[in-house]
Amino acid sequence: MSTTHSTDADAVSLSGYIIDPLYQPKDGVIDPEIGTPGQFPYTRGVHETMYRSRLWTMRQFAGFGSAEDTNARFKYLLENAKGTKTNTGLSTAFDLPTLMGRDSNDPLSAGEVGRCGVAIDTIDDMHRLYADIPVGEVTVSQTINGPACVIWAMYLAMAKERGIDWNDLGGTLQNDILKEFHSQNEFIYPPEASVKLVVDTIEFATKYTKRWNSVSISGYHIREAGSTATQELAFTLRDGMEYVEACMKRGLDVDAFAPRLSFFFNSHNEFFEEICKLRAARRIWATAMKERYGAKNDRSLLMRTHVQTAGCSLTEQQPLNNIVRVAYQAMAGVLGGCQSLHTDSMDETLGLPTETAVRVALRTQQILAHETGVHRTVDPLAGSYFVESLTDQMESDANDIINEIDGLGGVVSGIHIGYFRRSIAEASYRFGQEMEAGDRIIVGVNAYEEGNNDTQVDILQIPHTVESTQCERLDTFLKERNHDDAMKALDAIRDAARNDENVMSSLVDGALARCTLGEMVQAMADVFGRYSGGPEW
C-alpha cells in the first residue's frame, strides 16, 4: 500500500478518511500483468491518474424526429450539465432510413422517418441538427455505420460552411461496419468494399482532423444481439485488428492512425464480469499492438473506450426497475475504467426516451461521479483475488477465440462462412433456455412479477407530420439546388470508387454541392453493389 497521503479534497472521504491516490501491493512487488495505471499493459487504466484528474465524459444518446427536435434535446442535455465538473459530449442517434443510407422520400423509408432517431438527408439537415451548438468545443459522437463516410462528409462540409477549422472538431464516428455483419444487419456494401470505406475515413482523419476518432470499434451491438461477454470482447478486438491490418496494407504507418482508434463496449448485468472485461480488453489490445503490429508509440497501445449500459437488459415490465439496473451497469463501466459513458433511459423498451427519463439517466451519472467517491483512487478493485482471476480467465478465453478467427483467415472470411452469426445465435439460445428454466432470474420477467400491469411512465410519441414535413423539405431542397453541380459531384464519387481512390474528398464536395445522403450512397453502390448476405445466412 502507498504510504504517502494526499491532502487534496478528492482524497478525503465523507467520513474523513484519507484515501491514497493509488494503492499497490504492500510488499512493493507489482505483478507485470497487472502493472500500474497509465503503463503497459494498461490493465489498471490508460491514464496514470484516471478520474482523479478528469472525470469520464457523460455522453448522452439523443436523436428523434426532425433535426430541430434533436437539436432541442441536445441543448437540453448541455444545459442540464452546466455548472458541474463533468465533461459533456453529444451522441447522435439516426433513424433507420438514414442508417440504411436512404433518403426520407425513398419508398422503403415510409413509416420510419424520425421514429428511432433523427432523419438526416442533406447538409441543410446537418446545419439544423447542430445549430447554435459550438461543435468546435463540444465533442460529438455519431452512431452510424453503413453510410458513415457520407454522414461524416456532411458534418465536415457543415463545419466548413460555418468557418470551423476541421482540426478543432472533436468526436467519434462509430463507423464499425464489421459488427454490422455479425449482429445488427445495417450494412449496405459487401464486406470487402465496406472495410475499404472504413480505411478511407481513417486515412482522411489522419491527414485532416487532429482530434477526430474515425472509427469506434464496437462490441455493444454484438452483446445486444445475444453474445456472451467473452465473445463481445474477442469479436470486438479482432474486428479492430482487421481494420489495423487493412490500414497497414494500404501503406499507413500504424503509429500514425492507431492512437485515435477507439472502442465501444456494453455494460451488462454481471457486475464483476463487465469490470474484468474492460481490464482484459486493455491488456489484450496493448499486447497485440506492441507485439503483433510493432507499434512504437505508447499512445498506439491505449484502448480508450466508451461504455453504454445494456439496452437489451432493460424490461418493459416494471420500467422503474431499469433505473437500478442502469446505475449498477454504469458503476461497472466506471470501475472498469471507461473514458466516456452513456446511461440508458428507463423507458427505452417502451419508446423513445422522454425528457424526464433522459434527465434521470444523466443524474445517475452525476450521482455516481459526485456522491459515491469512485473517483478518489485509481482502479480501486485491483489486487482482488476474484477480479484478477476473472480478468486472467477472460483474457485467456478471448485470446483463444481470436486465434480461432485467425485460423479462419480473418474476420471477413469468418463473415462469409457465417461464423460470427452462428456463435452469437448459439449463445443467445443458451441464455433463453436458462431464463425459461428459471436458472437465470430477470426481475419482473420470470420472477417478482407483482406490479407488471401498473402504468408507470409516459411514452414519447412521434407525430406523422415529422415524416411529411421532412419529405416536403427534401423536395424543396432538390428543386432549389444546382442540379448540374450535384450530378457532376455524384460522377466524381463514382470515379473515386471505381478507381480505388479515397472517396472522402469527393463525398465532402458532394455534400457541398447539395447531393443527398441517398444519392451519394447509391453512387458508391453503382460501383460496389449492394450486399444482401450470403446463402448460408
Backbone torsions as a table, in degrees:
resi	resn	phi	psi	omega
1	MET	NA	144.7	177.1
2	SER	-64.6	146.9	-179.1
3	THR	-111.1	-3.2	179.9
4	THR	-98.6	118.3	-177.6
5	HIS	-90.4	141.3	174.3
6	SER	-85.5	152.7	179.6
7	THR	-111.3	2.1	-179.3
8	ASP	-75.3	160.9	-173.3
9	ALA	-60.9	-34.8	-178.6
10	ASP	-67.8	-12.4	-179.5
11	ALA	-96.8	6.2	-179.3
12	VAL	-116.5	125.0	178.5
13	SER	-75.5	169.9	179.8
14	LEU	-64.4	-22.8	178.2
15	SER	-87.6	-1.6	177.2
16	GLY	95.0	-0.4	178.7
17	TYR	-70.0	138.7	175.0
18	ILE	-83.3	123.4	-178.6
19	ILE	-109.4	126.4	-179.5
20	ASP	-70.8	148.3	177.8
21	PRO	-60.9	-31.1	-176.4
22	LEU	-149.3	135.3	176.1
23	TYR	-111.5	134.8	179.7
24	GLN	-128.4	171.6	178.5
25	PRO	-56.9	143.8	-178.8
26	LYS	-61.7	-33.4	-178.2
27	ASP	-83.6	-1.1	176.9
28	GLY	78.5	-0.1	-179.2
29	VAL	-91.2	112.8	-176.6
30	ILE	-97.7	124.5	175.8
31	ASP	-64.4	122.6	-177.3
32	PRO	-61.4	-23.2	177.5
33	GLU	-75.3	-22.8	177.5
34	ILE	-94.3	-47.4	173.5
35	GLY	67.8	-158.2	-177.7
36	THR	-123.5	143.6	179.0
37	PRO	-52.9	137.0	178.5
38	GLY	81.9	4.2	179.3
39	GLN	-129.9	151.6	179.3
40	PHE	-53.7	135.7	7.6
41	PRO	-95.5	21.3	171.9
42	TYR	65.3	23.0	176.3
43	THR	-56.3	-37.4	-174.4
44	ARG	-92.7	6.5	176.7
45	GLY	129.9	154.5	-175.7
46	VAL	-83.8	-14.7	180.0
47	HIS	-120.7	146.2	-176.1
48	GLU	-62.4	-40.4	-175.2
49	THR	-105.1	-8.7	178.7
50	MET	44.6	-128.2	-170.1
51	TYR	-77.0	-6.3	176.5
52	ARG	-66.4	-33.9	-178.7
53	SER	-99.3	-27.8	-179.5
54	ARG	-155.2	124.0	176.9
55	LEU	-69.3	160.9	175.6
56	TRP	-62.6	156.2	175.5
57	THR	-75.7	130.5	178.1
58	MET	-93.8	96.5	-171.1
59	ARG	-107.0	95.4	-178.0
60	GLN	-85.4	136.4	-176.5
61	PHE	-80.8	131.6	178.4
62	ALA	-150.4	145.0	176.3
63	GLY	166.0	118.9	176.0
64	PHE	-167.1	153.7	173.7
65	GLY	64.1	-136.0	-178.9
66	SER	-86.7	170.7	176.2
67	ALA	-60.6	-36.0	179.0
68	GLU	-66.4	-39.4	178.6
69	ASP	-60.4	-47.0	-178.2
70	THR	-70.0	-36.4	176.1
71	ASN	-58.4	-40.9	177.9
72	ALA	-64.7	-39.5	177.9
73	ARG	-66.6	-39.3	176.4
74	PHE	-57.7	-46.8	-178.0
75	LYS	-65.1	-35.6	177.2
76	TYR	-62.7	-44.0	179.7
77	LEU	-65.0	-43.7	179.4
78	LEU	-64.3	-39.4	179.6
79	GLU	-64.6	-38.5	-178.6
80	ASN	-74.9	-10.3	177.6
81	ALA	-100.3	-2.0	-178.2
82	LYS	-64.7	148.5	173.6
83	GLY	78.2	12.3	178.4
84	THR	-118.0	171.2	176.9
85	LYS	-85.9	3.4	-174.7
86	THR	-76.7	152.7	175.9
87	ASN	-101.5	113.7	-173.2
88	THR	-101.7	135.1	175.0
89	GLY	-129.0	158.6	179.0
90	LEU	-103.2	138.5	178.3
91	SER	-125.1	126.0	-169.1
92	THR	-104.2	126.0	174.6
93	ALA	-101.9	131.8	179.9
94	PHE	-106.1	152.7	-179.9
95	ASP	-73.3	168.7	-174.1
96	LEU	-60.8	-44.0	176.7
97	PRO	-56.8	-42.9	178.8
98	THR	-63.8	-43.6	179.9
99	LEU	-61.0	-30.1	-179.8
100	MET	-94.2	4.8	176.1
101	GLY	74.5	29.9	-178.7
102	ARG	-117.7	141.8	177.5
103	ASP	-72.0	161.7	-176.8
104	SER	-65.3	-24.8	-180.0
105	ASN	-91.2	4.7	175.0
106	ASP	-67.8	136.4	178.9
107	PRO	-54.3	-32.3	-179.8
108	LEU	-74.2	-9.4	179.6
109	SER	-89.0	-10.9	-173.1
110	ALA	-56.1	129.8	177.8
111	GLY	85.9	-5.8	-176.0
112	GLU	-117.2	-4.6	-174.0
113	VAL	-68.2	120.8	177.6
114	GLY	73.6	7.9	-173.2
115	ARG	-77.8	-52.8	-175.5
116	CYS	-112.2	19.8	-179.2
117	GLY	169.1	-176.1	-177.0
118	VAL	-88.1	144.0	178.6
119	ALA	-88.7	122.6	178.7
120	ILE	-128.4	114.3	180.0
121	ASP	-111.7	-27.6	-169.1
122	THR	-143.6	170.3	175.5
123	ILE	-63.1	-31.2	177.5
124	ASP	-64.5	-38.8	174.7
125	ASP	-61.3	-39.0	179.4
126	MET	-64.5	-39.3	175.3
127	HIS	-60.8	-44.2	-179.1
128	ARG	-66.7	-36.6	-177.7
129	LEU	-62.0	-40.3	-176.6
130	TYR	-111.6	23.5	-179.9
131	ALA	-59.5	133.3	176.4
132	ASP	63.4	14.3	176.0
133	ILE	-105.6	126.2	-175.8
134	PRO	-75.5	80.5	-174.4
135	VAL	-66.0	-14.4	173.9
136	GLY	-79.3	-7.6	-178.3
137	GLU	-120.4	-35.9	-178.7
138	VAL	-94.4	132.3	178.0
139	THR	-76.4	143.0	-174.7
140	VAL	-126.1	128.9	174.7
141	SER	-109.8	140.9	-179.3
142	GLN	-126.0	114.7	-177.2
143	THR	-88.6	88.6	-177.3
144	ILE	-151.3	147.4	-173.5
145	ASN	-131.7	-70.3	-177.3
146	GLY	-51.8	-53.2	177.8
147	PRO	-99.0	29.5	-174.5
148	ALA	-58.5	-41.3	-178.0
149	CYS	-63.2	-32.5	-179.9
150	VAL	-74.3	-46.5	178.4
151	ILE	-60.3	-42.9	179.1
152	TRP	-64.9	-39.1	177.1
153	ALA	-60.5	-41.0	177.1
154	MET	-63.0	-40.2	179.4
155	TYR	-64.4	-44.9	178.7
156	LEU	-64.2	-40.1	178.3
157	ALA	-64.9	-40.4	176.7
158	MET	-59.9	-45.7	179.0
159	ALA	-62.0	-39.9	179.4
160	LYS	-62.1	-42.4	179.5
161	GLU	-69.9	-24.3	176.3
162	ARG	-87.1	-1.4	178.6
163	GLY	75.5	25.6	-179.1
164	ILE	-97.4	127.4	178.4
165	ASP	-64.2	131.1	-179.9
166	TRP	-59.2	-28.6	179.3
167	ASN	-71.0	-12.5	176.3
168	ASP	-90.3	-9.4	-177.6
169	LEU	-79.9	124.1	176.7
170	GLY	-117.4	138.2	178.6
171	GLY	161.2	-166.9	-174.3
172	THR	-143.3	134.6	171.2
173	LEU	-100.6	123.9	-177.6
174	GLN	-59.4	-64.1	161.8
175	ASN	58.9	22.1	179.6
176	ASP	-98.8	90.4	-173.4
177	ILE	-77.5	-25.2	-176.8
178	LEU	-62.2	-41.1	-179.8
179	LYS	-67.3	-20.1	175.2
180	GLU	-64.9	-37.4	178.1
181	PHE	-71.6	-26.2	178.5
182	HIS	-78.4	-36.1	-162.1
183	SER	-142.9	-48.7	-164.0
184	GLN	-98.2	-17.4	172.6
185	ASN	71.1	10.7	179.7
186	GLU	-93.3	56.5	175.7
187	PHE	-103.7	160.7	179.4
188	ILE	-123.2	-51.2	-174.2
189	TYR	-102.7	166.7	176.0
190	PRO	-59.2	158.1	-176.4
191	PRO	-54.3	-43.4	-177.2
192	GLU	-62.8	-47.0	178.8
193	ALA	-66.5	-35.7	-179.9
194	SER	-63.6	-43.3	177.7
195	VAL	-65.4	-37.8	177.9
196	LYS	-57.5	-41.3	-179.3
197	LEU	-69.2	-35.1	175.3
198	VAL	-62.7	-43.6	178.7
199	VAL	-63.0	-37.1	176.4
200	ASP	-57.4	-44.3	-179.1
201	THR	-68.5	-39.2	178.5
202	ILE	-62.6	-45.0	179.8
203	GLU	-62.9	-43.8	-178.6
204	PHE	-66.0	-42.9	178.9
205	ALA	-63.4	-38.4	179.7
206	THR	-61.2	-34.4	-177.0
207	LYS	-86.5	-35.4	-165.0
208	TYR	-122.7	-10.6	-179.3
209	THR	-134.2	110.2	-172.7
210	LYS	-73.3	-26.5	-170.9
211	ARG	-114.6	4.7	-174.0
212	TRP	-97.7	133.0	175.0
213	ASN	-93.1	113.4	-169.2
214	SER	-82.7	-8.9	175.7
215	VAL	-152.3	135.7	173.3
216	SER	-114.4	102.6	-173.5
217	ILE	-72.1	119.3	-159.1
218	SER	-116.2	120.6	170.5
219	GLY	-96.5	-9.1	-173.6
220	TYR	-55.0	-50.8	-174.5
221	HIS	-73.7	-26.1	174.6
222	ILE	-63.3	-43.1	178.7
223	ARG	-69.2	-39.5	179.0
224	GLU	-62.9	-28.4	179.7
225	ALA	-77.0	-11.1	175.3
226	GLY	120.5	9.2	-179.6
227	SER	-71.2	165.7	169.4
228	THR	-80.3	168.4	176.8
229	ALA	-61.5	-38.4	-179.0
230	THR	-69.5	-38.9	175.7
231	GLN	-63.7	-43.3	177.0
232	GLU	-56.6	-46.0	180.0
233	LEU	-60.4	-51.4	-174.9
234	ALA	-69.5	-47.4	-177.8
235	PHE	-63.5	-39.7	-179.0
236	THR	-64.5	-49.0	-177.6
237	LEU	-67.3	-35.9	178.6
238	ARG	-70.5	-32.6	172.2
239	ASP	-60.6	-44.3	178.3
240	GLY	-59.4	-41.1	177.9
241	MET	-63.8	-35.0	178.3
242	GLU	-63.1	-40.8	177.5
243	TYR	-66.7	-41.5	178.4
244	VAL	-59.0	-45.8	-179.1
245	GLU	-64.9	-38.0	178.7
246	ALA	-67.3	-38.9	177.8
247	CYS	-66.5	-42.4	179.3
248	MET	-66.5	-35.0	176.1
249	LYS	-65.0	-32.3	176.2
250	ARG	-67.9	-19.6	-178.9
251	GLY	106.2	8.0	179.5
252	LEU	-79.1	141.6	175.4
253	ASP	-73.1	126.6	-176.2
254	VAL	-56.4	-35.8	-178.9
255	ASP	-77.4	-8.4	177.3
256	ALA	-83.3	-30.6	-175.8
257	PHE	-115.2	-28.0	-173.3
258	ALA	-61.5	-33.7	-179.0
259	PRO	-60.0	-18.4	-178.5
260	ARG	-112.2	16.3	166.5
261	LEU	-76.7	138.8	178.9
262	SER	-131.0	170.0	-174.9
263	PHE	-131.2	161.7	-175.8
264	PHE	-142.8	112.5	-177.0
265	PHE	-118.0	157.7	174.6
266	ASN	-85.3	147.4	169.4
267	SER	-120.6	109.2	-170.6
268	HIS	-100.6	-162.4	-170.2
269	ASN	-78.8	-31.0	-177.7
270	GLU	-73.7	97.1	-167.0
271	PHE	-53.7	-57.8	-175.0
272	PHE	-71.9	-31.8	177.9
273	GLU	-61.1	-40.3	-179.3
274	GLU	-69.0	-38.4	176.7
275	ILE	-62.1	-47.5	-177.1
276	CYS	-68.9	-30.4	177.4
277	LYS	-59.7	-44.3	-179.6
278	LEU	-69.9	-37.3	178.1
279	ARG	-65.6	-43.2	178.9
280	ALA	-66.8	-37.6	-178.6
281	ALA	-60.3	-44.8	179.8
282	ARG	-61.2	-40.5	-177.2
283	ARG	-68.6	-43.8	179.5
284	ILE	-63.5	-45.4	-176.6
285	TRP	-65.8	-45.0	-179.5
286	ALA	-60.9	-42.3	-179.8
287	THR	-66.0	-42.8	179.9
288	ALA	-64.2	-44.0	-178.4
289	MET	-64.6	-35.9	-177.9
290	LYS	-78.1	-47.8	-172.0
291	GLU	-93.3	-35.0	-176.7
292	ARG	-85.1	-36.2	-174.3
293	TYR	-115.8	-1.0	172.4
294	GLY	69.2	27.8	178.9
295	ALA	-64.3	138.2	-178.9
296	LYS	-106.5	-28.5	-179.7
297	ASN	-78.7	125.9	-179.7
298	ASP	-56.7	-32.4	-179.4
299	ARG	-66.8	-23.5	177.2
300	SER	-69.5	-18.9	-177.0
301	LEU	-89.4	-11.0	-173.1
302	LEU	-80.6	125.5	174.0
303	MET	-97.4	94.1	178.2
304	ARG	-87.0	135.5	-171.9
305	THR	-138.5	143.3	167.1
306	HIS	-95.8	145.1	178.1
307	VAL	-126.1	138.2	172.6
308	GLN	-124.3	138.6	177.3
309	THR	-64.8	159.3	-166.1
310	ALA	-81.0	105.2	177.2
311	GLY	-60.7	-36.0	-177.3
312	CYS	-71.1	-13.0	178.8
313	SER	-87.1	-13.1	-177.6
314	LEU	-77.4	150.7	-175.3
315	THR	-122.5	145.4	173.6
316	GLU	-75.4	-23.4	174.0
317	GLN	-73.9	131.6	178.2
318	GLN	47.2	62.1	-172.7
319	PRO	-60.3	-22.9	177.8
320	LEU	-63.7	-24.7	176.0
321	ASN	-62.5	-23.5	-178.7
322	ASN	-64.3	-25.9	177.2
323	ILE	-60.9	-40.7	-179.7
324	VAL	-68.3	-44.8	179.0
325	ARG	-57.2	-47.5	-177.2
326	VAL	-62.2	-39.5	-178.8
327	ALA	-62.8	-45.1	178.6
328	TYR	-66.5	-42.2	179.4
329	GLN	-63.5	-39.0	178.0
330	ALA	-63.9	-42.0	178.9
331	MET	-63.9	-36.7	177.1
332	ALA	-62.3	-42.0	177.9
333	GLY	-61.6	-40.7	-179.8
334	VAL	-70.3	-46.2	178.5
335	LEU	-65.8	-23.3	175.1
336	GLY	-79.3	-15.4	173.6
337	GLY	98.4	33.7	-180.0
338	CYS	-70.4	159.9	176.9
339	GLN	-98.0	-25.0	173.3
340	SER	-146.2	160.3	-170.3
341	LEU	-146.5	137.4	170.1
342	HIS	-118.7	131.0	176.2
343	THR	-106.0	126.5	-179.7
344	ASP	-68.2	155.0	176.9
345	SER	-87.9	152.0	-173.0
346	MET	-65.4	-21.5	-172.2
347	ASP	-102.8	12.6	-171.4
348	GLU	-69.3	-19.3	175.8
349	THR	-79.5	-12.4	-177.4
350	LEU	-101.7	-27.3	-177.4
351	GLY	171.8	-170.9	176.8
352	LEU	-66.7	142.9	-175.4
353	PRO	-62.3	139.1	172.6
354	THR	-79.9	167.3	178.6
355	GLU	-61.3	-38.7	179.1
356	THR	-61.5	-45.7	-179.5
357	ALA	-65.2	-38.6	178.5
358	VAL	-64.4	-41.1	179.8
359	ARG	-64.3	-41.5	177.6
360	VAL	-61.9	-40.4	179.2
361	ALA	-63.1	-42.0	178.3
362	LEU	-68.7	-41.2	178.4
363	ARG	-62.9	-31.3	176.7
364	THR	-57.8	-44.7	177.7
365	GLN	-66.7	-40.9	-177.3
366	GLN	-67.6	-37.0	174.5
367	ILE	-64.3	-43.7	178.2
368	LEU	-59.2	-41.9	-176.8
369	ALA	-72.2	-38.4	-168.0
370	HIS	-109.5	-13.3	-175.2
371	GLU	-117.4	-15.3	-174.2
372	THR	-97.0	-18.4	-179.0
373	GLY	79.8	12.1	-177.2
374	VAL	-66.0	-18.3	-176.7
375	HIS	-87.3	-4.6	-169.4
376	ARG	-73.4	-28.1	178.5
377	THR	-137.6	153.0	-175.3
378	VAL	-83.5	130.3	175.2
379	ASP	48.3	66.4	-174.0
380	PRO	-65.6	-16.4	-177.7
381	LEU	-92.8	-5.0	-178.4
382	ALA	-58.5	140.4	178.9
383	GLY	91.5	-10.7	175.6
384	SER	-63.2	131.5	179.6
385	TYR	-55.6	-45.0	-178.0
386	PHE	-66.8	-49.5	-176.3
387	VAL	-61.5	-46.5	-177.9
388	GLU	-67.9	-37.9	179.0
389	SER	-66.2	-43.8	-179.8
390	LEU	-68.4	-36.9	175.6
391	THR	-59.1	-46.7	178.8
392	ASP	-61.1	-43.1	-177.9
393	GLN	-65.5	-43.5	179.6
394	MET	-66.3	-37.9	176.6
395	GLU	-61.1	-47.2	-178.6
396	SER	-63.0	-46.0	-178.9
397	ASP	-65.7	-39.5	179.2
398	ALA	-66.4	-40.8	178.1
399	ASN	-63.6	-33.2	175.6
400	ASP	-62.5	-41.8	178.9
401	ILE	-67.7	-41.6	177.8
402	ILE	-58.9	-43.4	178.4
403	ASN	-64.3	-35.1	177.4
404	GLU	-64.4	-41.9	178.6
405	ILE	-66.0	-40.2	174.9
406	ASP	-56.2	-40.9	-179.5
407	GLY	-65.9	-23.2	176.9
408	LEU	-79.8	-11.1	-176.9
409	GLY	103.5	7.4	178.5
410	GLY	111.5	-178.1	-173.3
411	VAL	-68.6	-46.7	-177.6
412	VAL	-60.5	-41.4	176.7
413	SER	-62.6	-40.8	178.2
414	GLY	-63.6	-35.2	176.8
415	ILE	-62.2	-45.8	-175.5
416	HIS	-64.9	-26.3	179.4
417	ILE	-99.7	4.4	175.4
418	GLY	77.5	18.6	-176.0
419	TYR	-59.8	-47.6	-173.1
420	PHE	-70.3	-45.1	-179.6
421	ARG	-62.9	-40.8	-179.4
422	ARG	-64.9	-43.0	-179.7
423	SER	-63.9	-43.7	-179.6
424	ILE	-68.0	-41.2	179.8
425	ALA	-61.2	-40.3	179.5
426	GLU	-65.2	-41.0	179.1
427	ALA	-66.2	-41.5	179.3
428	SER	-64.2	-39.3	178.7
429	TYR	-63.5	-41.7	178.8
430	ARG	-62.9	-41.3	179.4
431	PHE	-61.4	-44.8	179.3
432	GLY	-61.6	-39.9	178.3
433	GLN	-64.3	-39.7	179.5
434	GLU	-64.0	-38.0	177.6
435	MET	-66.4	-46.1	-178.0
436	GLU	-63.3	-34.4	-179.9
437	ALA	-80.2	-9.2	-178.0
438	GLY	81.3	8.2	178.1
439	ASP	-74.8	-22.1	177.7
440	ARG	-123.7	115.8	-176.1
441	ILE	-90.0	127.0	171.5
442	ILE	-117.3	112.4	-173.3
443	VAL	-61.3	126.2	179.7
444	GLY	90.7	-13.2	-179.3
445	VAL	-104.7	-57.2	178.0
446	ASN	-121.3	15.2	175.1
447	ALA	-165.3	157.0	176.0
448	TYR	53.1	55.3	-171.5
449	GLU	-90.0	-1.4	178.3
450	GLU	-61.8	128.0	-178.2
451	GLY	100.3	-1.8	-178.1
452	ASN	-62.9	-25.7	-176.5
453	ASN	-93.1	1.1	179.3
454	ASP	-74.7	140.1	172.9
455	THR	-87.1	115.3	-169.5
456	GLN	-117.9	-19.3	-176.2
457	VAL	-139.0	153.9	173.2
458	ASP	-80.4	157.8	179.9
459	ILE	-120.6	131.2	178.4
460	LEU	-75.0	128.3	-179.6
461	GLN	-105.8	135.8	176.4
462	ILE	-103.0	114.0	-177.7
463	PRO	-70.7	152.9	179.6
464	HIS	-63.8	-22.7	-179.1
465	THR	-62.9	-21.7	175.7
466	VAL	-59.0	-45.9	-178.9
467	GLU	-68.4	-46.4	-177.7
468	SER	-64.4	-40.8	178.5
469	THR	-65.3	-41.0	179.6
470	GLN	-63.0	-41.8	-179.8
471	CYS	-68.2	-38.9	177.2
472	GLU	-64.2	-41.3	179.3
473	ARG	-63.9	-39.7	178.8
474	LEU	-66.3	-40.6	178.1
475	ASP	-59.9	-43.5	178.8
476	THR	-63.7	-42.4	178.4
477	PHE	-57.2	-44.8	-177.6
478	LEU	-67.3	-35.5	-179.6
479	LYS	-71.9	-32.5	-173.0
480	GLU	-89.5	-16.4	-178.1
481	ARG	-77.1	167.3	173.1
482	ASN	-82.6	106.0	-173.1
483	HIS	-61.1	-42.8	-177.1
484	ASP	-63.9	-41.2	178.4
485	ASP	-61.9	-41.0	180.0
486	ALA	-64.9	-41.9	-179.4
487	MET	-66.3	-38.6	176.9
488	LYS	-63.8	-40.2	179.5
489	ALA	-64.8	-39.4	178.0
490	LEU	-65.5	-37.9	176.2
491	ASP	-62.9	-38.5	179.4
492	ALA	-65.4	-36.3	176.8
493	ILE	-64.9	-43.7	178.0
494	ARG	-62.2	-41.7	-179.9
495	ASP	-62.6	-43.5	-180.0
496	ALA	-61.6	-43.0	179.5
497	ALA	-66.9	-42.5	-177.0
498	ARG	-67.0	-34.6	-176.9
499	ASN	-91.8	9.6	178.8
500	ASP	58.3	37.0	175.7
501	GLU	-93.1	165.7	172.9
502	ASN	-68.1	125.0	-173.3
503	VAL	-84.3	-10.5	-168.3
504	MET	-61.3	-43.9	-179.4
505	SER	-61.4	-41.4	-179.8
506	SER	-68.7	-31.5	177.9
507	LEU	-71.3	-40.0	176.0
508	VAL	-61.7	-44.3	177.1
509	ASP	-62.1	-37.3	178.0
510	GLY	-63.5	-42.0	178.1
511	ALA	-64.0	-42.0	178.8
512	LEU	-66.1	-29.6	178.6
513	ALA	-84.3	6.0	176.3
514	ARG	71.4	31.5	167.9
515	CYS	-72.9	150.0	178.6
516	THR	-89.2	164.6	175.6
517	LEU	-53.9	-51.7	-177.3
518	GLY	-61.2	-36.6	-179.9
519	GLU	-67.5	-43.0	-178.2
520	MET	-70.6	-38.5	176.0
521	VAL	-61.9	-43.3	-179.5
522	GLN	-67.9	-34.6	178.5
523	ALA	-58.3	-40.8	177.1
524	MET	-74.5	-32.8	176.9
525	ALA	-65.5	-28.4	176.3
526	ASP	-60.5	-26.2	-179.7
527	VAL	-98.8	-49.1	-173.7
528	PHE	-84.5	-23.4	-172.5
529	GLY	82.1	168.5	175.6
530	ARG	-107.9	146.1	-173.8
531	TYR	-109.0	130.2	179.3
532	SER	-112.9	2.8	-179.2
533	GLY	100.2	154.5	-179.3
534	GLY	-77.2	165.4	-178.2
535	PRO	-64.0	-22.8	-177.8
536	GLU	-76.9	-6.5	-179.7
537	TRP	-84.8	NA	NA
